[in-house]
Amino acid sequence: MQHLGFPLYTIIIFILFVVAALFVDLVGHKNDKIMSLKSASLWSIFWVLVSVVFGVFLYYEHGGEMAKLFFAGYILEKSLSVDNLFVIMAIFTWFKIPQNYRHKVLYFGILGAIVFRLIFVAIGSGLFMLGSWMQIIFGLVVLYSAILMLKNNDSDDDEIEDYSNHLAYKLVYKYFSVFPKIVGHSFFINENTAQSELNKNPNLNFLDKKT
């Protein structure tokens, strides 16, 4: 019998797959180590196999048509992920994120993207409806990002010691308590840690929004 929607147990299994995948990925990369090409390839193969397993589950539970739709969507998303890879590389280059911290930044970035993707897709779709000229603007932004990434490629591994002059920091420090320096792999630090870093770096230009 065909259903217009998925039965509850399929949704639960899908959620369990996603949660388990996020947990495995976090535990598997909890150490700040630079990932080799071999390791990245093996992990990619593993995640493809996980997706295939879920597709096989859909085939046996909901028929070949449902499985075809899943694999068609999966292949499409895989193809579109090349664009995401380009943008991620541009962001890492702009912020000069050290190689050993990039996976953790990417991991939590993806968690945020799960929510914000829906928001920005809606915004982007609305902007495209304004006219085809919006595509030209988006294209120029991507082109500028590519030029910026290539220009800074030689110094990609150099960590920025002081972000206080970085455009991103200047845009947000008035609204959020941000610290202009990478402190290990921590996303959040307390006041004692911040003061300790300031004592070690007296020339650090820390602009607290509360001051």
N, C-alpha and C positions, 0 to 999 in steps of 0.2 A: 504494500500500500504506500502510495506517494504522499508526502507531507509538504505543505507549503513552507513550514519552518522546521528547524531541527528539534528533535526530541530532547528533553532535559538531560538525559544521560550522555548524549553526544556533546552538548555544551560543557558539561562537567568534565568530560574526558579531555576536551580541547583546553580548558582552563588548567587542568592538571598538567598537560603537556607543556603549556607555556610557563607555568610556575616552576616545574621541574627543570626546564631548559634554562631559565634565568638563574636558578640555584646552582646547577651544574657549571654554568659559565662563570659565575661569581667565585665558586670554590676552586674551580680549575685554574683560575688566574688571580688568586688572592695575593700571590707574591709579585712584587714589582720587578718583573724580569722582561727583558726585551724578547719578543716572540720571533723565532726564526722562521724562514720561509717553509721549512719542513713541518714545523709545528702548526703554522697557520693553515697549511694545506691539509694536514690530517684533521684538524678541527673542522675545516670547511666540509670535508668528506663526511665527517661524523654528523654534522647538522643536516646535510642533504639526506643522509640515510634516515635520520629521525623524521624528516618531512615525508619521506617515502613510506615509512611505517604508518604514519597517520593517514596518508592517502590510501594505503592498502586497507586500513580499518574502515575508511569511508566506503571503499568498494564493497567490502563484505557486508557492511551494515546498511548501506543506502543505495547500492547499485553502481553500475559503471558510469552513468551520466553524472552523478554527484562527484565521483572520483575524477572524471575528466575536467569538470569545472574547477576542482581544487588544484589539480596539476597545471591547468592552463593559467590560473591566477598565480600559482607559485612561480612558474617559469617567467611570467610577465614581471613579477616583483623582483626576481633575480636579475632580469635584464635591466630594470630601472635602478637597481641598487648600484650600478656602475656610476650613475649620476651622483648618488649619495656618497660614494667613495671619493669622487672628485671634490665635492664640497667639504667632506671631512678632512681631506688632505690640505685643502686651502685654509680651513680653520686652524688645524694643528700648526701649519706654517706661520699663520698670522700671529698666533699666540706663542709660537716656539715651545710647544709642549715637549718635554723630554721623552725619548722613545719608551723608557720604562714605565711612564705614567699614562701612556696613550690608551691602553686597553681599558683602564678603569674609567678614564674620562669618557671614552666611547660607550662603555657599558651604561653609565648613568645618563649619558646623553640619549641613548636609545630609550631608556625608561621614560625620560621626559618627552621624547618624540612620540611615544604611544599616545600621550594626551594632546600635545601641541600640534601633532600632525593633522588631526581632525580640524583644529582651529585654523591653521594656516592654509590647509587645502580649501576650506570654505572661503577664506579671505582671498586666496589666489584665484579661485574660480570667479569670484565676484569682480576682481580686477580685470581678468581676461575678458569679461563681458563688456567692459568699457570700450574695447576696440582692439584691433590687431596690433596697434602701435605699442600696446603694453608688452607684447611678446618681444619686441625690439628692445625695450628697456630692460627686461629680464635677461635677454641675451647679452646686452652690454655689461650688465652686472657680473654675469658668469665670465665674460671675456676679461673684464678687469681683474676678477679673482684669479684667473689663470695666469695673467701677466704678473700679478703680485706674487703668486706662488712660485713661478719660475725665477723671478728676480731674487727672491729670498732663499732659493733652494740650496745655495752653497753654505748658508749659515743656519740651515734647518735644525742642526743638532745643538746649537748654542742656546742655552737657557737664558731667558730674560731675568736678570737679578732684581730689577725694579720696574714694576708695571705702572708706576704712578704717572708716567708720561704717555701711556698707551691709550689710544682712543677709546677702547672699550671701558677702561677704568674711569676715564673722565666722564663718560656718559652715565655711569651707574653709581658712582661713589656718593653722590648727593642724596640718593634714595635708599641705598643699601650699605650696610657695614661690610665693606670689602677690604681685604688686605692686599697691598700691591706686590706680593711676593709669593712664590710657590713654597709652601711649608710641607715638605715630604709629600705624601699622597693624600693628605687631609683636605677635604672640602670645607670643613668647618673647624675653626680653632677658637679657643677661649681667650679671655683677656690676658691671662698670665702668659700663654704661649706667644701672643702678639707682642706683649711687652718684652719678652725674652728675645724675640727676633729683632725688635727695635734696638735693644741693648747691644746685640751683636752687629747690627747694621745701623750705626748712628746717622748715616747719610741718607737713609731710606726716607723718602718723602711720603709719609703716611698721612692721607687726608681722610679723617674720620667725619662722617656726615653729621655727627653730633656736635662737632666743634665749630 
